[in-house]
Amino acid sequence: PVKGATFRFTAADLKSSSSNGEIVKKTADRGRFNLKNMASGTYLVTVTKPGYVEKKVSVSISDGEMAELVVEMERA
């Protein structure tokens, strides 16, 4: 688990765009975090942490569904 990794969610379509267009979360001690009530749609996710290679992935969120996103970080 990587503590303090930053996950930046950017709406990839109009359906999921929020007022600021971005959601940012940092991982806790066990490398996890929760987001509740995200708008449905597709998000581009950029994961960063000093000392690690930046990762970019996408995730699709559906109304009323739980999604799990697992990202493996590689040391720089």
C-alpha positions in Angstrom: 0.0 0.0 0.0 1.2 3.5 -0.8 0.2 6.2 1.7 -0.3 9.7 0.4 -0.7 9.0 -3.3 -2.8 11.6 -5.0 -5.7 10.5 -7.2 -7.0 13.3 -9.5 -10.4 12.4 -11.2 -11.2 14.5 -14.2 -14.6 14.1 -16.0 -14.0 12.7 -19.5 -17.6 13.5 -20.6 -20.3 16.1 -20.0 -22.5 13.8 -18.1 -20.0 13.4 -15.2 -18.7 17.0 -15.2 -19.0 18.7 -11.8 -18.8 22.4 -11.0 -15.0 22.4 -10.8 -14.5 19.4 -13.2 -12.1 17.7 -10.8 -12.0 15.5 -7.7 -8.8 15.1 -5.7 -8.2 12.5 -3.0 -5.1 11.2 -1.1 -4.7 7.7 0.1 -4.6 6.9 3.8 -2.2 4.6 5.7 -3.4 1.5 3.9 -3.3 3.1 0.5 -7.1 3.4 0.3 -9.8 6.0 0.1 -13.6 6.2 -0.5 -15.6 8.6 -2.6 -19.3 8.6 -2.3 -22.1 9.9 -4.6 -19.9 10.5 -7.7 -21.8 11.5 -10.8 -22.1 8.7 -13.3 -19.8 8.8 -16.3 -16.2 8.2 -17.3 -13.3 9.8 -15.4 -9.6 10.0 -16.3 -7.6 9.3 -13.2 -4.0 10.6 -12.7 -2.2 9.0 -9.8 1.0 10.8 -8.4 3.3 10.4 -5.5 6.9 11.7 -5.2 9.3 8.9 -5.9 6.9 6.9 -8.0 6.1 6.9 -11.8 2.9 8.8 -12.6 0.0 6.5 -13.7 -3.0 7.4 -15.8 -6.1 5.2 -16.0 -9.8 5.6 -16.6 -12.8 4.4 -14.6 -16.5 4.3 -15.4 -19.0 5.1 -12.7 -22.7 4.0 -12.9 -25.5 5.4 -10.8 -26.1 3.4 -7.6 -23.1 1.1 -8.3 -19.9 0.6 -6.4 -16.6 0.7 -8.4 -13.2 -0.4 -7.2 -10.1 1.0 -8.8 -6.8 -0.7 -8.2 -3.6 1.0 -9.4 -0.2 -0.5 -9.0 2.5 2.2 -8.5 6.1 1.7 -9.7 9.0 3.4 -8.0 10.8 5.9 -10.1 
